[in-house]
């Protein structure tokens, strides 16, 4: 009888350990690019009338994912149409009450606000003056992934915008890329998480100009503050929170002289990515062992009696 009592106690402790070990992981990536302009060497913004040829599109997508279940949204509009992409927010899982086009971070500390993958995007304005509308594009994206359960689960989301257009200048000039950027990325893993639990968030932003006449890249700009420095991660081996939140920064870069005879293509890429993975915590295995031990003991005593 004493052996049974001891085994019941061990199994109960194992179950208690399983119940108390709640492993969570959470990742969030938000990028706000504001007042993005293409400027002449004089400092004035390029206008549509400064180009002999000008064609291209503003493309955007938002993709949320939880355990291989996806929610996707995408839009594409010509750059001179006067319409810009505003992809509806996408969510898979137990979604939180975030409003459309809410690009504010979650309160600190995270903790995981549910189990879901989430993505949202919005682009307004234009990088050049079109008609009476002054230059100044505003691109916002967010991606969130949250896993809050004692089970094997994974959530991730990604968002991106891309403006690509081909142009020929009316007269040779340099082109200054100028904008304000506000990056944010965060990764969090709770203490006691099971093996392979992790959270990762990152941003990427770049602008490239290719001379379509010669096939050569004439300009590339990808500031570290919006790329490598934004990569954050946490794992079960290093639980806790890592946040990249440097605030709003001003960026600018100047191209070489672009001639008025060749055709160029400019591509502006803007992406956010977050993913979170959670494995079963080790106490779950302990609980299974305890239940098995209890069953074996009961069977053994029945045979003896």
VMD Tcl script that draws the C-alpha trace (Angstrom):
set ca {
  {0.00 0.00 0.00}
  {2.87 2.35 0.84}
  {4.36 1.71 -2.59}
  {1.08 2.68 -4.27}
  {0.81 5.86 -2.23}
  {4.37 6.82 -3.10}
  {3.75 6.14 -6.78}
  {0.54 8.18 -6.75}
  {2.46 11.03 -5.13}
  {5.19 10.84 -7.80}
  {2.63 10.82 -10.58}
  {0.79 13.76 -9.02}
  {4.00 15.74 -8.76}
  {4.77 14.96 -12.40}
  {1.32 16.12 -13.47}
  {1.73 19.25 -11.41}
  {5.04 19.97 -13.04}
  {3.46 19.55 -16.45}
  {0.60 21.89 -15.60}
  {2.88 24.57 -14.21}
  {5.33 24.49 -17.13}
  {3.67 26.73 -19.67}
  {6.02 27.41 -22.56}
  {5.38 30.41 -24.75}
  {7.19 32.07 -27.64}
  {6.46 35.34 -29.40}
  {8.00 37.40 -32.19}
  {7.07 40.74 -33.73}
  {8.56 42.80 -36.57}
  {7.29 46.27 -37.52}
  {8.78 48.66 -40.07}
  {7.57 52.20 -40.72}
  {9.13 54.08 -43.66}
  {7.84 57.65 -43.83}
  {8.31 60.66 -46.12}
  {10.16 58.57 -48.69}
  {11.21 60.82 -51.60}
  {13.37 60.75 -54.70}
  {15.15 64.11 -54.97}
  {17.05 66.03 -57.64}
  {20.58 67.21 -56.91}
  {18.95 70.58 -56.19}
  {16.98 69.03 -53.31}
  {13.57 69.29 -54.98}
  {11.50 66.17 -55.46}
  {11.34 64.46 -58.81}
  {7.97 64.85 -60.53}
  {6.30 62.59 -63.05}
  {6.94 65.27 -65.67}
  {10.74 64.92 -65.16}
  {10.75 61.53 -66.86}
  {10.59 60.81 -70.58}
  {9.32 57.31 -69.79}
  {7.89 56.04 -66.50}
  {6.11 52.72 -65.92}
  {5.84 50.41 -62.93}
  {3.80 49.10 -60.01}
  {3.38 49.23 -56.26}
  {3.02 45.64 -55.04}
  {2.23 44.41 -51.54}
  {1.36 41.21 -49.73}
  {0.52 40.03 -46.24}
  {0.75 36.36 -45.27}
  {-0.09 34.79 -41.92}
  {0.59 31.15 -41.05}
  {-0.10 28.81 -38.17}
  {0.79 25.13 -38.44}
  {0.74 25.27 -42.25}
  {-2.67 26.98 -42.39}
  {-2.28 30.20 -44.37}
  {-4.14 33.47 -44.79}
  {-2.95 35.55 -47.74}
  {-3.68 38.98 -49.14}
  {-2.05 40.87 -52.02}
  {-2.60 44.01 -54.10}
  {-0.85 45.67 -57.03}
  {-1.45 49.06 -58.67}
  {0.35 51.12 -61.35}
  {2.52 53.82 -59.76}
  {0.68 56.63 -61.57}
  {-2.82 55.30 -60.86}
  {-3.30 57.32 -57.68}
  {-4.17 54.11 -55.79}
  {-1.75 52.38 -53.41}
  {-1.90 48.95 -51.74}
  {-3.63 48.59 -48.38}
  {-3.75 44.83 -47.86}
  {-6.33 43.83 -45.22}
  {-4.77 42.34 -42.11}
  {-4.41 38.58 -42.18}
  {-4.66 36.25 -39.18}
  {-4.70 32.51 -38.52}
  {-5.42 31.13 -35.04}
  {-6.85 32.73 -31.92}
  {-6.45 36.30 -33.06}
  {-6.13 39.33 -30.81}
  {-8.30 42.46 -31.23}
  {-5.81 44.53 -33.27}
  {-7.45 47.10 -35.51}
  {-6.75 47.31 -39.22}
  {-3.53 49.28 -39.88}
  {-2.45 49.25 -36.24}
  {1.35 49.23 -36.37}
  {2.05 49.84 -32.68}
  {4.06 47.23 -30.75}
  {2.53 45.12 -28.03}
  {3.04 46.42 -24.47}
  {6.22 45.25 -22.76}
  {6.81 42.61 -21.52}
  {5.24 40.58 -24.35}
  {3.86 37.95 -22.96}
  {2.38 35.76 -25.71}
  {-1.14 37.15 -26.35}
  {-2.48 33.95 -27.93}
  {-1.61 31.40 -30.59}
  {-1.66 32.91 -34.07}
  {0.17 34.23 -37.09}
  {-0.66 37.83 -38.07}
  {0.31 40.24 -40.86}
  {-0.74 43.72 -42.00}
  {0.38 46.29 -44.61}
  {-0.41 49.80 -45.77}
  {1.21 52.09 -48.36}
  {0.16 55.69 -49.01}
  {1.56 58.53 -51.10}
  {4.26 58.43 -53.75}
  {8.04 58.80 -53.88}
  {7.68 61.47 -56.61}
  {5.30 64.35 -57.19}
  {2.31 63.19 -59.21}
  {-0.04 65.95 -60.35}
  {-0.86 68.14 -57.36}
  {0.09 65.47 -54.79}
  {3.50 66.24 -53.25}
  {6.17 63.55 -52.97}
  {6.30 61.56 -49.76}
  {5.45 57.87 -49.52}
  {4.53 56.16 -46.25}
  {4.97 52.37 -46.08}
  {4.04 50.36 -42.97}
  {4.19 46.63 -42.38}
  {3.97 44.31 -39.40}
  {4.36 40.57 -38.84}
  {3.60 38.77 -35.56}
  {3.82 35.15 -34.48}
  {2.68 33.90 -31.09}
  {2.50 30.39 -29.61}
  {0.93 29.84 -26.20}
  {0.16 26.19 -25.50}
  {1.72 23.01 -24.09}
  {1.96 21.30 -27.44}
  {4.04 21.22 -30.56}
  {3.01 24.28 -32.54}
  {4.45 26.86 -34.88}
  {3.29 30.25 -36.07}
  {4.86 32.66 -38.50}
  {3.93 35.59 -40.67}
  {5.56 37.77 -43.28}
  {4.70 41.04 -44.96}
  {6.26 42.94 -47.81}
  {5.89 45.87 -50.16}
  {7.81 46.39 -53.38}
  {7.81 49.37 -55.70}
  {9.40 48.72 -59.09}
  {9.42 51.08 -62.04}
  {11.40 51.65 -65.20}
  {12.27 55.20 -66.21}
  {14.24 57.40 -68.55}
  {15.16 60.84 -67.27}
  {14.42 64.00 -69.18}
  {17.89 65.27 -68.31}
  {20.89 63.74 -66.57}
  {21.02 64.10 -62.80}
  {21.76 62.29 -59.57}
  {18.91 60.90 -57.49}
  {18.87 61.27 -53.71}
  {16.93 58.70 -51.72}
  {15.66 60.35 -48.51}
  {13.29 59.04 -45.83}
  {12.65 58.47 -42.13}
  {12.67 54.91 -40.82}
  {11.28 53.49 -37.58}
  {12.25 49.83 -37.13}
  {11.05 47.53 -34.35}
  {11.69 43.84 -33.76}
  {11.22 41.65 -30.70}
  {11.69 38.00 -29.77}
  {10.63 36.34 -26.52}
  {10.74 32.79 -25.13}
  {9.45 31.92 -21.68}
  {11.57 30.18 -19.07}
  {11.14 26.42 -18.96}
  {10.35 26.09 -22.65}
  {10.91 22.71 -24.25}
  {13.80 21.88 -26.54}
  {13.75 23.58 -29.97}
  {11.39 26.34 -28.80}
  {12.42 29.59 -30.47}
  {11.31 33.03 -31.63}
  {12.83 35.12 -34.43}
  {12.05 38.53 -35.90}
  {13.79 40.50 -38.62}
  {13.40 43.35 -41.09}
  {14.82 43.95 -44.53}
  {14.82 47.10 -46.64}
  {16.76 48.02 -49.76}
  {16.73 50.10 -52.92}
  {18.51 49.08 -56.12}
  {18.86 50.75 -59.51}
  {19.80 48.73 -62.59}
  {20.72 50.19 -65.97}
  {18.49 48.16 -68.27}
  {20.47 49.31 -71.30}
  {23.75 47.82 -70.05}
  {22.38 45.30 -67.52}
  {24.57 46.64 -64.72}
  {23.64 47.62 -61.17}
  {24.48 51.30 -60.74}
  {23.26 51.85 -57.18}
  {22.43 49.79 -54.08}
  {21.46 50.96 -50.61}
  {20.55 48.72 -47.67}
  {21.30 50.41 -44.32}
  {22.28 48.02 -41.51}
  {19.81 49.71 -39.15}
  {16.96 48.30 -41.26}
  {18.60 44.96 -42.00}
  {21.24 43.03 -40.05}
  {20.95 45.04 -36.84}
  {17.23 44.30 -36.65}
  {17.62 40.50 -36.49}
  {16.64 39.31 -33.00}
  {16.06 35.82 -31.63}
  {15.55 33.81 -28.45}
  {15.63 30.07 -27.81}
  {14.83 27.61 -25.02}
  {18.55 27.69 -24.19}
  {18.45 31.47 -23.76}
  {14.92 32.42 -22.67}
  {13.88 36.01 -22.13}
  {13.34 39.03 -24.39}
  {15.46 40.72 -27.04}
  {14.11 43.98 -28.46}
  {15.45 46.20 -31.22}
  {13.84 49.62 -30.91}
  {16.25 52.45 -31.88}
  {13.49 54.96 -32.63}
  {13.01 57.06 -35.75}
  {16.12 57.70 -37.85}
  {16.77 59.81 -40.94}
  {18.32 58.09 -43.96}
  {19.68 59.39 -47.25}
  {21.91 58.21 -50.07}
  {22.91 59.67 -53.43}
  {23.22 57.77 -56.71}
  {25.84 58.37 -59.37}
  {24.75 60.59 -62.26}
  {21.97 58.90 -64.23}
  {22.06 59.84 -67.92}
  {19.11 60.78 -70.10}
  {19.72 58.14 -72.75}
  {19.57 54.85 -70.85}
  {16.52 53.27 -69.25}
  {16.83 52.40 -65.56}
  {14.81 50.24 -63.22}
  {14.49 51.09 -59.52}
  {13.29 48.49 -57.02}
  {12.41 49.39 -53.44}
  {11.90 46.37 -51.19}
  {10.43 46.51 -47.68}
  {9.80 43.35 -45.63}
  {9.06 42.20 -42.10}
  {9.20 38.60 -40.87}
  {8.36 36.97 -37.54}
  {8.22 33.32 -36.54}
  {7.72 31.40 -33.33}
  {8.04 27.66 -32.65}
  {7.26 25.77 -29.49}
  {7.94 22.19 -28.49}
  {6.46 20.10 -25.66}
  {8.22 21.00 -22.38}
  {10.22 18.26 -20.68}
  {7.79 18.00 -17.69}
  {5.23 16.53 -20.08}
  {7.48 13.54 -20.59}
  {7.88 13.29 -16.82}
  {4.11 13.24 -16.39}
  {3.71 10.46 -18.93}
  {6.38 8.49 -17.10}
  {4.59 9.04 -13.78}
  {1.23 7.89 -15.14}
  {2.88 4.83 -16.65}
  {4.58 4.03 -13.36}
  {1.29 4.35 -11.49}
  {-0.42 1.97 -13.92}
  {2.39 -0.56 -13.68}
  {2.26 -0.50 -9.88}
  {-1.49 -1.03 -9.76}
  {-1.26 -3.98 -12.15}
  {1.59 -5.48 -10.12}
  {-0.35 -5.31 -6.86}
  {-3.44 -6.84 -8.46}
  {-1.40 -9.79 -9.64}
  {0.04 -10.31 -6.14}
  {-3.40 -10.28 -4.59}
}
mol new
graphics top color blue
foreach p $ca { graphics top sphere $p radius 0.5 }
foreach p [lrange $ca 0 end-1] q [lrange $ca 1 end] { graphics top cylinder $p $q radius 0.2 }
display resetview
